[in-house]
């Protein structure tokens, strides 16, 4: 199981850290340390075909998914409320009306019912093996991150939760209120904060990311990131990632319309799009590997430039 403390995962014994102990201080480096690659995913519609609440929560409270989301959107619009806070509140309001008690443990258990797209469970190991086999320099680390407006508690119950270096998702407070109260809500634009947290290495949510950090002190450059999403809600994250030198991939349900992804591609929001088939040999797998090839080559070039510059400094 992935270890997390205050929103930050402890580095596993077999994982090489991307930089020194104090990554935010510009100090002379013994080695080039920008070798961490981050694959960042949305969840609903990207790794899973449907919103995660539809697999167990809504059936448990006997709520029709289409009717629930329509009501949630209507309430948010009528009261000028945040749509995500509204849906989180409405879930438990309806559960209480039906006399159904759902606590944190129950939400985690619901995660076992969430369906994933083909190949998702094997994807992480397969992509990891590809990077190991094609890395053009030693010490490259691959990390997977999840940024979702869905519920942390449900995600924790899925089979792929241990695969993520860190998970940033909406979450409840269960202790203080008759109805659980939103503890963290991650909106479409709010997702971009977490991209910068990954970029700066400030993954502890108790720490601010507003302090200036020179590009050279940031452990994971955007150029080492690939963001995976499925639609309009991912546009801000795709735009921020690509604007800062990273890459974005859009996915759509296999066998269904790809028009939204085509729009994103034509608008320059994503580098590639493909069906959400994560199995080896799929278009998604092959196109992701092309981007990884590019990132790995760029890491090698940047490392060689660093070595050349360091040699000149020593010769002074």
N, C-alpha and C positions, 0 to 999 in steps of 0.2 A: 504493500500500500504506500502511496505517496505520502511523505511526511510534510505537514504544513504547520507553521507557527506564525500567528499574526499575519496570515495572508501570504507568507513566503515559504516556499518549500525548502527543506534542508537538502543540501547537495548530497547525492548518493555517493557511497564510497568509490564506485567504479566510474564516476562522472568527473571529467576534468573541468574545473571552473574556468570561466572565460577570462578572468582577470585576477588581480591581486586582492588582498584582503580589503583594502580601502579603494574601491573602484572610482570613487568620486574625487580623488585627489590626484592631480597631475604629478607623478613622480617618475624618475627614470625607470624604464621597464627592462627586465632581463630577457623578455621574449615578446613577440607580437601577440597581442591578446584579444584581437577582434575576430575570433574564430568560432563564435557561437552563432548558429543558425536557428531562427525562431519561425516555426510554422504556427500560425494563429488562426483559430477557427471560430466561426459562429456555430450555433448548435441546431436550433429549429430550422428545418429546411435545408440545412447544409450537411450535417452528419445524420440527421433523423428526418424522415419524411413529413412528420406532423409536429405541431407544437407539443412539447412534452406533457403538458397538462391533460391532453386529450387521451392519453393511454390508460390512465388509472384514476386521476383526480376527478375529472368530469363524469366518468361513468359511475364512480362511487357516490357522487351526490345527485345522480340521475339527471344530469344536465346535457342537453343537446349542444354539441360544440358550436355549430353555426349560430344557434340562438344565443348562446352565452357570449360569444365574441361580438355579435351585433349589439347585445344589450350593454356590454362593457364599453364599446365605442360610443354608443348613444349617451350613456351616463357621463362619460368623459367630456363629450362635446357639450352637453346641456349645462354642465357645471364648470366648464373651462378647466377641467382637471387633467393632470398628467395621465395618459392612457395606461401606462404601466402600473402606476400606483393604484389606479382604478381597478384593473383586472386583479391585482394581488388582494385588494380589499374585497372585491366581489366574490372571489373564490370562497373565502372563509365566511362571508355573510350568507351565501347560499348553503354552505355546509351546515351552519348553525340553524338556519331555517328548517333544514331537514333532520336536525338532531344528530348529525354526523360529526364526531370529534376526530380531527386529524391533527396529530402533533408532528414534531420533527422526525421522529423515528418512522412514523407512517409515511411521510414524504420520501424519506430515503428508500424505504421498501418499495414505493411506487416506481422508483428508478429501474427496478428489475423488469418492468413491463414495457419500457421504452424500446421501440424498434429502431434499428440502425440501417443505413443504406448498405447495399452489398459490399463486402470487403472492408468495412470500417474497422472491425475488430483486428484484422490482420495487417491493416495499413501501417500502423506505427512501427511494427517490427520490420516490415518490408522496406519502408522508406529509410529506416535506420540502417539496414543492411546495404541499401544502395549508396548511401552517403559514405559508409565505411569503405566500400569497394571502390568508390570513385574520388575520394578525397585526395586532392593534389598536395596536401601537406598534413603533417601529423598534428593531432590535438584538436581537430574540428569536433565541436559538440553540437548535437541536434536536440532542440527542445520543442515540445508541443505545448501550446497555450490555448485556453478556451476563454472567449469573452462573449457572454450571452445575457440577454434580457430575461431568460428563463430562470428557473429556481435552482440555486446551489444545492439545496437539499435533495431534489430529485436527481440531479446530475451525479451526486455522490453515490447514488444507488445503481448507476449504470455500470456495465462491465468495463467501459473504457476510462472511467474516472482515474484509475491509477496511472494511466499513460500520460497524464498532463503534468508538466512541471508546475503549473499553477492554473487555477480556475478563478475567473472573475465573473460573477453572476449575481443576479438579484437574490435577496435573502430576507428571511423573516426574523423578527424578535418574538420569541414565544413566551417569555417570562412575565412581562409586566401588564398585559392587557387581556381582557376577556376574549377578544379576537386578536390573533397574532398581528403584529404591526410591521410594515415594511422597514427593514433595517438598512437595506441597500437596494437601490433601484438603478439599473443600468439601461439608459436610453440609447437610441441610435447614435446620437452625437456624443453621448457620454462614454461610449465605447472607446473613443479616441484617446481619452485620458489614460486608459490601460495600455494602449499601444506605446504611449510615452513612458509609462512606468516600466514596461519591458525594455524599451530603448535605453532608459537611464539606469536600470537595475534597481529601481525603487519599488519593489513589489510588496513591501509591507504597507498595508492600507492606512496604518497609523502615521505614516510619514508623508509630508507634502512633496509634490513634484514641481512646485512653482519656482523653487530656487534655480537660478541659472546654472547650467552645467555645460562646460565646453564640449563640443562634438568629440574631441579626442579623449575625453574622460568617460564617454558613454559606452558601456560594455557590449551592447548589441546594436550596431548601426541599422538603420532602416533598410539599407541595401542588403542586409542579411535576413530580411523578413519576407514571408509570403503570407498574405491574408486570404482566407477562403470564406466566401459568403454566397448567398443565393438571391439577393434582391435589393429593393430600394432601401431597406433598413440597414444594409451594409455599405451604402454609398459613402457616407462620411469616413468610415474606416478605410475603405478602398482608396478614397481620394487622398487621405492623409498619408497612407502607406506609400502610394505611388509618387506623390508630390515630393516625398523625402527620399526617394531613390529605391524604394522597395517594390514589391510585386503583388498583384492581386489576381485571384482565380475565382470565377463565378461558376456555380453549379446549378443544374436543374434536374428534376425528377426524370430518371431514365424512361424513355418512351413517351414523354409528355412534351408540351410546348416549351421551346427554348427562346421565345420572343424576348422575354425580359433580359436574358443573358446577352442576346444579340444587341439589344439597346445599350446595355452597359459596355459592351465591347466597342460598338461604334462611337460611343460618347467618350471613349478613352478612360473608362473607369476600371477596366480590368485588362490584363495582358492576355489571358486565355479564358475560354469557357469550355465546359464539357459536362456530359451527364454525370450525376452523382453516383458513379460506379467506382469504388475505391480498390477494386481488385487489380493485382499486377497484370500488366498488359492492356489495361483500359486506357482510353484517351486521357482521362484525368491523371492516371499514374504516369503515363509517358510525358505529358505536358508539364507536370510537376517536376519530373526528373530533368527536363530541359532547363527549367528555371534553376534547379539545384546545381546543374552543371555550370551555369553562368555565375551563380553565387560562389561556388567552389573555386572557379577560375579567378574571379575577382579577389577572393581572399588570398589566393596564391600571389597574384600581382601586387596587392597591397603589402603583403608580408615581405616580398622581395624589395619593394621600394623602401620599406621600413629598415630592412637590413642594410641597404645601400646607404641610406641617410645616417644610420647609427655608425657605420664604418667611417664615414666622413667626419662625424663628430669626434670619434676616437683618435682620428689622425691629426686633429688640431693641436 
